[in-house]
Amino acid sequence: MSLPPKAVARCNGQALTEFLVVALALVPLFLLMPLIAKYQDIAHQTQMASRYVAFDAAVRNEWQNSWKDPAQLAAEVRRRFFSNPDAPIKTNDTAGNFDAHRNLFWRGPTNEPLIADFDADVAISFGDSASPSQANGFTASTDGDPFNKTAGTGVETKIAEQLSLKAAGIFTGNVSVKLAKTPAFLKSYQPFDTIDLSITRHTSVVVNGWDADTPAKVVSRIDSKLLVPGTQLRKIASIADGFITPFEAGKVQPPQLGQLSFWQDVVPSDRLK
């Protein structure tokens, strides 16, 4: 069935009109995709930085009385996660607001940095309250002893006592990044030119300084039926020795049932200097 000439004339340009209407919505989206990719990359680095903050607390914590100075920790986060990707790991290194220390991928359409000022726009905090002090970074368990009950059951396990674990609860490290907002590079991307954009990520860990500085302390840490059930064999060790020794006549050493001392790696004395 063919349309009359007048109807065909009225349809001329319809496809172009439809394309222009759809383009009004899609073209700005396509133009924004590179900027969104840069925001996603910053968000990923923010997540990795929050892990760094949280796991630093696993090494330096209240039980060891060795919290790292928050200002030093923040400086490390800025330099190692938000400056140039090939930044070396140096002690007391800080990020500067110049191109040599910037991630050149994180730039707007007119080449302005998305993180304008490292010190002002990248911040760390601790706990749900976003405290500036690590000591306030803990969320205590409901019973005040997070290791002693099986989660959700209320069953007493006494794990803390058996393993000499100490913890004030779950430690949370936060990292937040404020993204630059200037008409110079966002004026064409409404509504991004009128809102403050920021990215915040959190990582939570259970902190405990379960360290050991001597072989004897290592043994004492793991010498429990919880970690090494075989230690319960010590109760029958003397009985087994009584049976084995007469028959073997000293040819075979009796098994060291339940003993952990023979697992130790002994360093020769001439190496301990």
N, C-alpha and C positions, 0 to 999 in steps of 0.2 A: 504494500500500500504506500503510495507516494503522497507527500504533503503538497498542498497548493503552494504556489510561489509566494504568496503573502505570508504564510506560516513559516516557510523556510527563511524568509527575510527577517522575521521577528526572532529566530533562534540564532542568527549570526552573532558571534562573539560571546555566546553563553559559556563555552568551555574556558575561554580566557578570563571571563568574570569570576567563574568558580575558582579557578586557579589563584587569582589575585586575593580572593577572600580567604582561602586556606593559607596562602603564603603569609598573610598578616599575622597568623598564629604560629606558623612553623618556622619562618625565617628568624625571628628573635630567639626561638628555642635553639636553632642550629648555631646561631652566633654565640649563645651562652654556653654551649657544650665545652669549649676549651676552658672557660673560666670555672665551670662546675668540676671538671677533671682536676684542676689545680686545687680547688677546695677539698676534693676527696683525698688528694695526696697529702695535704696538710692535716686532714683528719686522721689519716693513717699514722703519720708521724706523731701526732698528739697522743694516739693510743699507745704507741711504742714508748713514748716519753713517760706516760703514766706508769707503765710497767717498770721502767727504770727507777722511778721514784719509789714504787712499792717494794721492789726487790732490793733496793739499797737498804730499806728498813729491815729486811731479812738478814742482812749482814751486820748492820750497825743498828742496835736496838737498845731498849731500856734495860734489858737484863745484862747486857755487856757495858752499859753506861757509855755508849760511844756513838750517840746520834751525830750524824754529819750536820754541819752548820747549814741551815736552810738556804742562806744566801749563796753558799758554795754549790749546793745541790742545784739550785735554780740556774746558776751560771753554767754548770755542766750540761743541763738540759737544753739551754738555749744554744750552746755551741755545738753540741753533738747531735742534736735532732732537728734544729731549725735554721742552722747556717748552711754553708755550702756542703754538698753531700760527701766530699772527700776530705772533710776536716780531720786533721790528726787528733789523736787522743792525747792531750797534754794536761799536766797538772796546772791548775790555776789559769787555764786558758778561758778567755771570754769572747763572746760574739760582738763584733762591732757593726755599726750601721753604715757599712760601705759595701760596694759591689763584691770585693774579694771575699767577704764573709757571708754573702747572701746566696740563697738558692735561686739561680737565675730563671728557673722554671716558674717560680712563684711570682709572676709579674702580671699586671693588668694589661688591657688592650693598648694603653699608651705608655707601657714600660715602667709604670710605678710599682714598687714592691708591695705585695699583699700584706706583708708584715712590716709596718713602717718603723717601729722602734722595738728592738728585742727586749730591752729592760722594762719598758712600759706595757708591752702587748703580750708578752709570754710570762705566765705566772704559775707557780705551783702552790698547792695547799694540801691539807691533810684532814681526813675524816669527813663525815657527812656535813659538818658545820663549816667546812672549808677553812679550818684554822691554820694560822701561820706556823704553828708549833707541832712537831711530830708527836709529842706526848698526848696531844688531843686528837690523834688520828685513829683512835680505837673505837670500835663499836662492841661493847661488852656483851657476852652471852646472857641469856635470861637468868641462868643460875650462877653467873659470875665465874664459871670454870668450864670453858668451852670444850675441854678434852675429856671430861669425866662422864659424859653421858652420850649414848648413841643418838644421833640426830633423829628427832621425830618419835622416839620410843620412850625416852625418859629412863632407860635402863642404865644403871650405874656400871661403868666398866673399869674405873680406877686407872685409866690409861695414863693420866697425868702423873699419878704417884709412881706407877711402875716404870715410866720412862723419864722421870724427873723433868717433865715438860712444864714450862711456865709461859703463860700468855695472858695478856689483858683483854683479848678478844680479837676481832678481825681488824686489821690495819688497812686503811684506804688511802691511796695516793691519788691526787687530782692534778691535772695539767689543763690550763685554759689558754686559748690563743684568741686575741682580738684581731680581726681582720680589718685592713685599712678601708676607710670609707671616705673618698674624696670625689668631688664632681669631676675631677680630671680624668678618672678612669671608670667611674660608674654612672655618669650622668646619662648615658645612653641605655642603661639597663635598669629600667624601672621594674619593680619597686626597690631594687637593691640600692638605689641612690638615696633612699630615705630611711633605711633601717640599719641598725648596728648588728653586724654579723660577728659571731664568736663561736668557737669550737671548744667543747670541754669533754674530756674523757677521764675515766676512773679505772683503777685496778685495785683489787682487794686481795690480801694474803693474810694467812695466819702467821704472825711473827713469833719466833722463839729462838733464843740464842742457845741451841743445843750443841754447844761446841765442846771439844775435848782437846787438851794440850799435852796429854801424856798417854802412853799405851794403856796404863792401868785405868785411866779415866774412860778410855774408849770401851774397855771391857766392862766397866761398871755401868756404862750407858746401855749396853746391849745385853747385859747379864740378867735376863728376865725370861720367864716362861712365855711372855707375850711375843718377844722378838725371836728368841731361840728356845723353842719348846724342849729341845734336847737337854737343856740344863737340868731338867727334872730327873735325868738318869743318874745324877750324882747320888741319889738315895740308894741305888743298888750297885754303885761302883765298887764298894768294898766287898760285896758278896761275889761279884763277877771276878774280881782280882783273886779272891780266895780259891775259886775253882780253877782259874787259868794258871796261876803261878806254879802250883805243884806239878801239873802235867807237863808244862813246857820247860820247867827247870831253868828258867832264866833265858831261854833261847828267844822267846818272843815277849816283848814288852806288853803288859796288860793294856787294854784300850783305855784311853782317858775319857771315860764316859762322862758327859756333861761338862767337860772342862773347855775353857775358851783360851787359855794362856798359850797353847801351841799354835794358835792362829796368828799370833803377833808377828809383824815384820820387824825384825831386830836389825838395827843399823850398827855396823861394826864401830867399836869405840874410837878407832883411829879416824873415822869419818865425822865424828861429832866434835867439831872445833868451832 
